[in-house]
């Protein structure tokens, strides 16, 4: 009986640890990117953008409501907790490996992350867009763009959707990724 | 002396010392960064003559970036500038970046950092609050020259810098170094 009690307690503890880990992942959709820093030595240009919550709140406070452009950015960044971009541009192809790309993909796994399939980009190569969900709420977004001579990762923490990302492109250090959500196909097109 | 009084006194003393340390660290980051560059790359910065400093306070620069209409980017008299010219900046970029980030992590937020390893070019933009205004610290290092600029900017100009960090940084550096080029 005592042994059974210990076994059940152990099982509950393990379950609690697993649940906590899943919840933590879901609540912190920040991707680890530091391990890619070694690529900076091979890259012709490396860009790191770190706009943390404090700077975002500052931006939301600073951007004017009167200026149309600024008012739009203010609306978009409101509620966000971080914008992080890491981008490497190389002179030659094959300077980064598939393991580098996989190291990002492995962080974007279910159940915390879901890949959006109805997204395309004007850019060449692979462009994958992921959203982090906490229940039904979007709590983060990640874009992985892997071109032959360029590797870019954009990570937005907070409630964000694709429309927002598209409008933020070219602002706040976010590169223009040419991302566009596909329109749902009509019956005739299918 | 009672034990509780001693504890209170020690705590107060510690608090004052800590406050002074933090204030010193905040105020002296510009010099610390210049010193760090000198030590890491074995280079020496050039001082700016007194008259040039005076001119810097009076000069009006039409630094404009996307959406900006300010005639000056930095607040008058707020610019601190250190330049390194005709010197060899050879060293591990990543190691330097790590050192710089570690030393400023407590008081500054890193906004944008760019590296070009082959050309040995590095640009760093750090930001922090300074009362109702903001301080910006820009570090630019190229193969043979370097610049460290610290300036106070208005909230409006910080917004412009955040909107377009690359152009904003160029405008501030241009504004700070224009005296040297004249």
Interface residues (C-beta under 8 A of the other chain):
Chain A: X37 X38 X40 X41 X42 X43 X44 X45 X46 X47 X48 X49 X50 X51 X52 X54 X55 X58 X59 X61 X62 X63 X64 X67 X69 X70 X73 X91 X171 X172 X173
Chain B: X67 X93 X94 X109 X110 X111 X112 X113 X114 X115 X116 X117 X118 X119 X127 X129 X134 X155 X156 X158 X159 X162 X163 X164 X165
